[in-house]
Amino acid sequence: MGDSREICSHLDSIGEVTKEDLLLKSKGTCQSCGAGGPNLWACLQVACPYVGCGESFADHSTIHAQAKKHNLTVNLTTFRVWCYACEKEVFLDQRLAAHPPSPPSKFSEQETTLPSHPLKAVPIAVADEGESESEDDDLKPRGLTGLKNLGNSCYMNAALQALSNCPPLTQFFLECGGLVRTDKKPALCKSYQKLVSEVWHKKRPSYVVPTSLSHGIKLVNPMFRGYAQQDTQEFLRCLMDQLHEELKEPVAADVRDSDSSDSEEKREGDRSPSEDEFLSCDSSSDREPDNDAYMRCSSRPCSPVHQETHSKLSSSPPRSSPVRVGPSYVLKKAQVLAAGKKKKELRYRSVISDIFDGSILSLVQCLTCDRVSTTVETFQDLSLPIPGKEDLAKLHSAIYQSVPAKPGACGDSYTSQGWIAFIMEYIRRFVVSCIPSWFWGPVVTLEDCLAAFFAADELKGDNMYSCERCKKLRNGVKYCKVLRLPEILCIHLKRFRHEVMYSFKINSHVSFPLEGLDLQPFLAKECVSQITTYDLLSVICHHGTAGSGHYIAYCQNVINGQWYEFDDQYVTEVHETVVQNAEAYVLFYRKSSEEAVMERQHVVSLATTKEPSLLQFYISREWLNKFNTFAEPGPITNHTFLCAHGGIPPNKYHYIDDLVVILPQNVWEYLYNRFGGGPAVNHLYVCSACQVEIEALAKRRRIEIDTFIKLNKAFQAEESPSVIYCISMQWFREWEAFVKGKDNEPPGPIDNSKIALIKGGGHIQVKQGADYGQISEETWTYLNTLYGGGPEIAIRQSIAQLQEPENLHGEQKIEAETRAV
């Protein structure tokens, strides 16, 4: 599409100005009324320093332009230029085209460089505040900081070092620190962020003490209190679950449909389209499905912007939009187009789920009627069995053939403790390393463990399948395959068995590849992942028995590619053969993609290209972090900093700089054409619609809580009320969380079903020992009018006197709950 813009004849009236001048002016106020930013307007007339407000205030910028006949003005937030005489947006590259011999541009050459360093080639880099980084600094290995043992805390230290060497996660906490916000206790994400910053600091100490994080995890799960040895896998799950809970944000279904790589789950019926790929499935093609299977599909959305007529750029939501013709789309201000009204079904996402979540398609087939039940399950790690000799023979004779891994030594573990055991173990390991692996018997590979996990499982005997079609217990077969691969794959080898009377550890050595772990044989046909191979990032090892032992981690440094052993506060460089011979317990693999690395380098080169244009775009800082660290970042997700109306939610505007990065047009165009998503955003404004909703919600909360306090005080002052109403404390606490602003969603209808006991004749009484509170008839009427529900449970005066101790207890509950209101 060609450029149909006409050259503005008023560009010659622009005085000399640099982008630094404009940035300085953007921090000021309107010279007429004192209104602050964003979206102030600066006059571009020669020698005119005027700065005025836009349409969201008194529009003094327009008044100044009309009074002084100054035609050109620039928006100090978007740096877009408006000509009052031409009544349209103009572009400074036109000035260059009209006057080729003249100096390059009134703006300095720095105008299209990125304000920070989100596109750096080296993934992990932390600078001291106020210091600049050289390329030599970037190439120095960081993250080689030990963690002090706080008393049998090696399980925690090994897990933290393994996570610390997962680049997408560490890069998020270093480069997107402003997104680490939570009001949930114990704010473990803040403790983890502080720890990562210390570990990866340029001036790192030899070790740090993870006291804050250790204290936080003990508050989350009492299991980790004290000084007993714990399981590193249990710690990982607890930590990652808590980080997800603290950082999660709701994602609406309609947004997910258009912008997320985890597209809408669509109904496919009872039988999976991939049934024919399983040898154990012989379903007849003429059978009808009778239940729903939820599958994920992927499609690239169209650009959410379209061409409209023009009006002056302002700080208010655009009525119509200026256009700038690009390769395959036309730009407009930040505005999300509603694709029809949909019922909003929320799911939650966080940086944890973005990095570690995958999904598995599980199918169960009845061997009598051939019915196939299908479910989709999300996983953050795969717990794999370690097959024995008989299991290996079955696996090797089946359809799965192991891919040869890099050879490693077979291993055992300590059978006892003490100096003698240590010396014997040292000798044993030396002998093991000198004898070929075939001497010890068949080698178990990680691919064998994966094949055992994904192998079909017969459901018979005591484990028969309850078929919904047959309405009976039937013999069946269960199998599963991967529907979506995670960016980082966490694999847990099930080395520990816990029986009723004792526990033991499986000491079999499992050979694992350092590069090229291919999950292609285990994928469902509907799998949306394009990259299926993984390279090892880190491995956690356990030395010892089921009752005692020691954890260490081997991790590859992302900067220099070398392997290091992390043993509490000690960090030692090791050869990769040491890693290959390790007794793996938990492994972290990362998707491998040389194309992604080359693509990042290309974008860096685009970002440094100087173009005479003021047009810039805002992009999600979190998505840009994905682009820098993910093999498959998915579509651009600018909706993470926009509201449903296309503006900035009022509660996010004060830290909008933490949410977005400004890109030059050529970089935005490349990323958009390559990944899709969006929407295109080149104008930021606080959403007035959201502000109205927030004010209305605050007013509703205030009215409800004030009315309740007033009615409850009257109830407390009444000596002998004729009737007392009972209300479920579970529902009351949900209502209280809403009116206090702890929960954004109002409670549903009043639910007294758990405290109600229906007697003969339909009379309803309160259950003995039920968790309920007592309120007045007026309070019940007020809450029931607002929320509905029931059933109504009233205690008459005569009955109330007989139940006086319990009544007092119910009154005290309400009193205690509302005392802090």
N, C-alpha and C positions, 0 to 999 in steps of 0.2 A: 504494500500500500504506500503510495507516494506521500511526500510531505507537502500539504496544501497550504501551509502557513504563508501569509504575506509578510514582507519585511516591514517592521515598524519604523516610521520615519522620525520618531522622537528619541531614538536611542542615543543620538549625539548629545543630548542634554544631560547624560549621566556624568557625574563627576568621578574622580578617582576614589575608589573605596576598596578595601580588602575584606576578606571573610572574617578576619579577626575584628575589624571594626564593627561588622554586623553582629558577631557573637557578643561583643561587649554591649552593644545597644540592646540586644535581646534580653539582657539581665536588668534593664532599666524599667521605666514606667512611662505611661502616656504623659507627654509634656503639657497637656491641657487639663486632664482630669485626674492624673495620678494612677490610673488603672494599670495593674501589672500584667505580665504575660500569662499564658503563651499567646502567640499569634499577634504580637504588635507589628506595626507597619512602619518602615523607615523610608523617608523621602529620598529619592536618588538624584534630585536636581543638584547641579553643581553648587557647592558651597552651602547647601541646606542641610542642617543637622537634625531636622525635625523627626520625632518619633511619636506616633499616635496610635490610639486603640482602634479595634475593628468593630464589626457589626454587633458583636456580642456585648459591647458596651455602648458608648455614644458615637462611635464611628468618626472620631476626630481626625483620623487619617484622610478620610474623604473630604471632610470640611476644609482641612488645610489645603488639599490639592485643588479644590475648586476655587478657594479664595485667592491662592497664590499663583494659580495656573501652572502648577508643577505636575507634569503628566505622569511621571513614573514613580512607582512605589514598590517596595519589596517586603514580602512577609518574612519576619525574623524567625519564624519557626521552620517554614518549609523552604525559604529562600527562593520563592517563585515571584516573578515580576508581573505587575499589572500596569497597563497603560490606560489612563482615564480618557485620553483623547481618542484612542482607537477602540476603547471599550472592549478590550480583550487582553488575554495573557500574551506576553511577548517573551522571547528567548534571546539570551545574550549571544548565542552562536550566530544569530542573524546579523548582529553587529559586525562580527568578524567577516561574514560572507559579503557584507556590503562594503567593508573597508579592509581588504586583505593586507595592505602594507602597514596598517596601524598596529600598535602593541597588542599582545595576545588577548588580554581581557582585563576588565576592571577588577576582577577577582584574582587573588593570588593563586599560584600553581597548587597550593595545598587544598584547594576547594574540593577535589574529588577523592582525596585520600580518606581512609577510614579513621574514625575518631579514636579507635582503640586498635588492638591487634587481634581481632577474631579470626583472621585468615592466615595466621602464621603457619609456616610449614612444620615447625617442631611442635608437637602436640602439647607437651607439658613444659611450662615456663612460668616462673614466679619472680617478679622483680621487686626489689625493695622500693618502698614509696619514695618518690623523688629521685630515683636513679634510673638511668637508661640502660637498656640491655644491648649488648653487642652480639654478633653472630657467634663469637667464641663462647660467650656465656650460655647461649642456647644449646651448644653442643656438649657442654659439661654435664655429666650424669648427675641427676638429682634423685630424690626419693630413696637414697641409700642411708636412711636413718633408722636406727634400732628402736625398740620399744622395751622399756624397763619391765621386768617381771614383778608384779605386785603381790606375788604369793600364789603359786600354782596357776598363773594366768597365761601360760604359754598357749593355751587353746585360743584365747582372745587375741594375743599378739600375732599368731600365725594367720588367723582369719583377717585381721586388719591389714596386714602386709599384703595378703593376696588381693583384697579389695582395692587397696591403695595402688596396686599395679594394674588395675583395669582402667585404661586411658579414658573411655567415655565418662565414667563416674567421677574420676579425679578431676578431669578437665571441667566438668560441670561445677564442682565445688570450688575450683580455683577461678574460673573465668565467669561464672554466672552466680557469684556469691550473693548478689542482690536478690536472687530468687529463693534463697534459703530463708524462708519466712514461715513461722508457725506460732500459734498461740496455744499449742498443745504441750503439756508437760510430759516428760522432763526436757523437752527441746533437744532431743538427742542429735538432731541434724546439725544444730549449732556446735555441739561438742565435736561431732565428726568433722565438720568444716574446719574448726580450729586445729584439730589434729592433722588433717591433710595439709593445711597451710604450713604447719611446722615441719612436717616430714619432707615436703617438697620445696622448702625455702632454699634460696641460693646460699645463704649463710647457715646451713643446717648444723645442728649439734650432732654429736656422735649418737645420741639417743634422746628420746623424749619420754615423759611419764604420762601415760594415758589415764590420769586419775579421773578427770571429768567424765569421760565416756564410760569408764568402768562403773562409776557411781550411777550414771544414768541408766545403764543396762540393768543394774541391780534393782532400780526402782520399777523398771518395766516388768522384769521377771524375777521373782524371789529365788528361783532355782540357782541363780548366779551369785547369790549372797554367800558370804563365808569364803573359805580358802580351799574348798575341795576342787579336785580336777573335774572339768566339765568337757562335754563333747563339742568340738569346734564347729561341727555342722549345725548343731542345735543353736549355738551362738550366732552363726551366720544367718540362720532363718529368723531368729528373734530380732537381730539388728536390722536386717533388710525390711522385715515387716513393719518395724517401728518407723524407719525412715520413710517408707511408703505412706504410712498413716499420717505422719507429720507434714509431708510435702504434697500429698495428693490434691488434685483439683478435679471438680466434676467436668465431664465432657458430655454435652447434649448429643442425643442420637442424630439429630439433623445435621449438626456440625460434623459428627463422626462420619456420616455418610459421604459427605462431599470432600472433606479435607484430610481424613486420616487414612493411613495405610491399613489400619484394621477396619475395613469397610463393613457395611451392614451385613449382619448375619441373615442369610436368606433361607427360606424354607425349601427343603429339597424332598421332603417326604420321608417315609420309613427307610427305604433302601438307599444306601449311598451310591453315587455314580461310580465310585471306585471299587465296588464289590468284586468286580471281575479280576482285580489284581491280587486278590487273596486266594491262595490255593485251597484254603479250607472252606471257602464259600461257594456253594453250588445252588444258589437261589434260582428258582424258575422265573423266567422273564415275564410270565403272564400274571404274576401275583401283584395285587394292589397294595401300595403302602398304606399304613394306618397310624403312623405317628410322625412327629416332626423331627427332622435332623437339622441342626443349625450349622451352616457352613459359612465360611468367609470368602467374599469375592473382592476383586480389586479392579478398579477402573479409574483412569485418569480424568479428573474433572476438567470442565472447560474454565476458561478465565472468568472470574466473577465480575469483570468490569465491562462496560459497554459505552458507546459514544452518545453524548448528550450535548445540548446547546450550552453555551458558556455564561457564567455570571462571575462577579468578582469573588476571588478567594477570600474566605473569612474564617474566623475562629468558631463559627457556628456550624452545625451540620449542613452540608451542601444541598442546596435545592437542585442545582444542576452542576455539571462538572466541566472544568477545562480539559482539553484532550491533548495528548501528545502521541503521535502515531508511532508505534513500534513495529517490530517485525511481524507479529501475528496477533496483536491485540491493541486496544485503545485504553488509555489509563483514565482512572477517575479517582476522586478522593476516597478515603477509607469509608467504604459503605458495603455492608453485607447484604446481599440480595436474598430475600426470603424465598425459598423454593417451596412455597405452599405451606400451609399450617400442618405441622406434625405433632403428634403427641410426644412430649419430651420425656425420653427415658434416659436417665443419667447413669453413666458408669464413671469410674474414677481412674485417673492416670497420674503417674509421677515419673520422675527420672528413673526410679527403680524399675517400674513396670516397663518403661520404654526400652531399657537396656536388657533386662533379664527375663522378661516374660516371653514365653512361647506358648503354643497350643497343640494339643494332641487330639486326634480324632479316634474315639474309642467305639468299637462296634461289637455287639454281641448277637450271634446268630443261633436261632433255635434249629436243631438238627431234625426236628420233626416237621415243622411247617415252613422252614426256611425264612421265617421273619427275622429281619435285621433291625435291632435297636441301635440308634446312633446318638452319641453325646460328644460335645466339645469341652475339653477341660484345659484350663490354663495351668502352666507350670513355671516355676522359677528355677528349679533344678531337677535333674533326673537322678533318682536313686537306683543304681544298677546292681543286680546280683552278680556275684563272682562265681561262674560255673565251675563245677568239679569235673573230674575226668570223664565220667559218664555223660554229663551234660554237654561237654565239649565234643564228644564223639557224635552225639545226636545233632548238635548244631552244625558240625562240619559235613555231615551227610545230608543236611537239609539245603534249602535254596540259598541261605545266606553263607557266603564264603568270606573268610576273614581276609582283610587286606594286610599284607605284610607290614609290620611296624618296624621302626628302628630297633635293633636288637638290644636287649637289656638283660641284666642278670636276674636270676630268680632270687627271691628273698624270703626270709622268715622274720620273726620278731623276737624280742627278748622273752625268755621263759622265766627268768628270775632277775632279781636286782642285786646290786652290790658290785664291788670291784672285780671279783672273780668273774661274775657274769659279764661285766663290761669288757674284760680282756678276752674272754671266750668269744663274745659277740664280734669283737674287732678281728680276731683270727678267722672266725667263720666268714665274715664279710670279705676278707682278703682272699680266702680260698674260693669263695663263690665267684669273685670277680675274675679269677684266673682260669676257671673251668667253663667250657662251653655250655650254653643253656640247654642243649639237647641232652646233656648228661643227667639232668634233673627231671626229665620228663617233658610233657607237652607244655608249651608256653601259653598262658592265658593273655589274650590281647584285649585292649579296650573295645575293639570291634566285636569280640566274642561277647563281652558284657552287654553291649548294645543289642546284639542279636538275641541274646537270652531275654532281655527286657521286652523287645518287640515281638518275640515269638508267640504264636497262637497258644492259648491256654484252654485246655479242655475243662468244661464244666460238667461234672458227673459225680455220682455217688452222693456224698454229703454236701457237695458244692454245686448241685444242679441249678439250672436257670429257671426262674419263674416266668414263663412265657405269657404275655398279656393276651395273645391271640388264642393260644391253646387253653388258657386258664388253668394250667397245671405246671408242676415241676417237670422240666424236660432236660435232656442232655443238650449241651450247647458248646459253642466255641467262642472265645473272646480274643480279639486282636486289636491292635492299635497302631497308628502311624502318625507322623508329625504333620500337622497342618500349617504351622507357622514356626519358623526357626527364630530364636532370639539373637540379638546382636552379640551378646556374650552368653555362652553356654556353660552353665555350672553343672558338673557331674560329680555325684557322690557315690563312692563305691561302698557297698554294704559289707564292711569288714567285721562289724560287731554283731553277735547274736546274743540275745538276752532271753534265757529260759526262766522257768519258775524258780529253780533252785540255784542256778549258776549262769555265768556269762562267759563267753569265749570269743576269741578273735581269729578271723581267717587271715592267715599269714601269706597266702599265695601271692606271688609276684604277678602284677598285671602290667604288661608291656603297653606303652602308649606312645603315639607319635608326637613329636615336637611340632611338626608341620603337616598340613594336608589331611586332617581327619575329615573324611568324607561321609556325610549323613544322607547322601542320595538314596542308598538302598532302603532307608527307613522313612521316606517321605510318601505322603498320600498324593494321589494325582491332583488333588485340589490345592496343594501347597502353593502359597503365594510367594514364597521366598525364592529369589533368583540365585543367590550365592549360597552354596551348600557345603563349602569346605571351611575348616577352622584351623587356626594356629594356636599353640599353647601359650598362655600368658603366665600362669602360675600354678603351682601344685602344692597342696598341704600334705605333709607326711606325719604319720604317727609311729613313734618307736616305743615299743613296750607291749604290755598285755592289756586285756580288757579291764583289769582293775587299776592299773597305773601305767604311766608312760610319759612321753614328752612330745610336743608338737613343734615342728619347724615348717618353714615355707621356702620354696624355691621360686623366684620370680625373675622374669626377663625385664630388664630396664628398657623403657620405651625409647630413650634417647640414644643410647649406645648399643643396644641389642645384646648386651652381655647378660649372663645368668648370675644370680647372687643367691646365697643362702642367708635367710633371715632367721636367726636363732635368738629370740628375745632381743637384748640390746646389742648383739653382735651381728655384723653384716660382713659376709666374706664372698669374694668373687669365686665362682666355681666353673668348671668345664661342663659343657652340655652332656657329656657322658655320665657325670654324677647325677644329673637330673633324670636321665633315662633309666638309671638303675634304682631310682628312688621308690620307696614303698608308698605309692600314691593312695591318698584317702579322699581328698577333694581336689578336683581339677577345674580350672577356668580356661575356656577356649574362646577365642575371638574370631569373628568372620574374617577371612582373608580376601583381600581384593587389591591388586596392584592398580587396577583402573581407578579406584577411589583416590589413591594417593596421587596419581597423575592429574586427576580432575581438580583436586585441591590446589595443586601447583598452578594449573591453568587459571583458576579463579584468582589466585594471588597475583598472577601477572596481569589479569584484567583490572584488578583493583588499583594497580600502580600506573595504569594507563591514564594520561592526562587528557581530559576532554573539556572543551569550552562550554560546559552546560551546568546550570544550577539545579537541574531536576534531580532530586534524590528520593530514595525510597526507604521506608522503615521495614525492617524484617525482624522476626522473633529472634532474640539473642539465644534462646534455648534451642531453636531449630538450627541456628548457625553453628552452635556447639555440636549438634548431631552431625551436621555436614562435615565438620572438622574431624570427627572421631568415629563415625559410623561407616560401615561398608554400604549399608542401605538406609539412608536417612529418612526416606519416605517423602511425601508431599510437604511443601512449605505450610507451616501451621501458624499463620499470623492471627488466627482467631484466639490464640491463647492470651493476647493482650487487648483484644477488642470485646465489646459487649455485643449483645444480639442486635443492637441498633447500628453497629458499625463505628461507635465512638469508643473513647477510653472510659472504662468504669471509674466513677469518682474515687473509689477506694484504692485504685491503682495509679492514679495520675501523679501522685506525689513521688512515686518511685518509677516512673515510666522509663527513665534513662537506664534502669537496671533490666528492663524487659525488652528493649529494642536496640538495634544497631542501624546506623544510617549507611546505606550502600549507594554508590553511584549507579546511574541508569544502566550502564552496560553490564555491570555485575548482576543487578536484579534481573535483567532480561535473560541473561544466560541461565541463572538458577531457576527462574520461572519456566522457561522453555524446556529445561532438562528435567525438573522434578514436579512441575505442576503445583497444585494447591493454591495458596493465596490467603486472603485477597490482596490485590495490589494496594499499598497504603503509602500515599505521599502527603497526607495531611492529617494532623492529630488534633483532636478536640475533646474536651470533657463532654460526656453524653448528658444532655439536659434531661432526657427521658428517664435515664437511670437515676438521676438526682431526684426527680419528682417521685419515683418509686421508693427510693431510700427514705425520703422525708415522710411519705405516706406510711411506710412500714414503721418508722420510728414513732410516728404519731399513734398508730394503732397499738403498738406495744405499750406506750405510755398510758393510753386511755385504759387498756385492759388491766394493767398492773395497778394503776391508781384506783380504779373501780373495785378491784378485788380487795385491796388493802382497806378501803373505806368500809366495804361490806363485812369484811372479816373482823375489823375492830368493833363494829356494832354487834356482831355475833359474840365476840369475847366479852363484851360488856353486859350482855343479857344474862341474867341470873339463872333462869329456868326456861329455856326455849321449849315451846310445845312440840316441835318436831326438829329432828336433826337429820341431815342428809349425809350419806357416805359417798366418798369418791376414791377411786383407785389411785394410790400414791404413784404407781408407775406412769399413769397418764398425767397426773398432776406435775411430776418432775419433767416430763416432756414439754408440757405447757410452760413451766417455769423457765426451762432452758430457752424456749422461743422468746418469751417476753423479756428475758434478760440479755438477749442478743447472742447467746452461746450457740444457738442453732438457727439457721436461716429459714428453715421450713417449719410452718406451724404444725401443731399436732393434728392428728386425725380426729374423728368423732370420739367422744368420751367412751372408754371401754371399761365397764364395771363387771364384765363377765367373769373375771378371775377372782373377784371378791364376793360374788353373788351366790346364794344358795336358795334354790327354788323348793319351797315346801309344798305340801298338799294344798290343792285349791289354787295353785298359782301364786301363793304368797311368797314374796322375795325377802330373804333375810341376808345379813352379812355373814360370811363364813367365819368360823372360829379361827383366830390366829391370822386372818387375812391382813395384807398390807394395805390399809386404807386410812384416809383422813376424814375428819368431820367438818362440815361446812353448814352454813345456814340455808334455809329455803330460798332466800333472795339470791345468795351466791350460786346455788345450784341452777336456779332459773336463768341467771345471767350467763353462766358458762354454757349451759345447755342450749340457750338461744343462739349463741355464737357458733358452737361446734356440733351440737346435736349428739346423738349416741345414747347410751344407757347401759343396762336398765337402771331405772330409778330405785334407789334403796333408801327408804325413809324409816327412821327410828322414832316412834312416838314417845311421849314423855314417860308413860308408865313403864315401857320397855327400857327406856334410857336409864331410869333410876335403878333397874335391876342390873344393868350392865355398866354401872358407873365407872369402875376401874378401867374398863376397855375404852369407854367413851373419852375419859380423861387422856388416855394414851393416844387416841385418834386426834384429839384437839392439840395435844403437844406436838404431834407430827406436823400438822399444818403450821403451827406456831413456829416450830424450828425451821421449817422449809422457807417460811416467808420473812423470818426475822432479818435476813440480810438484804431483802428486796428494797 
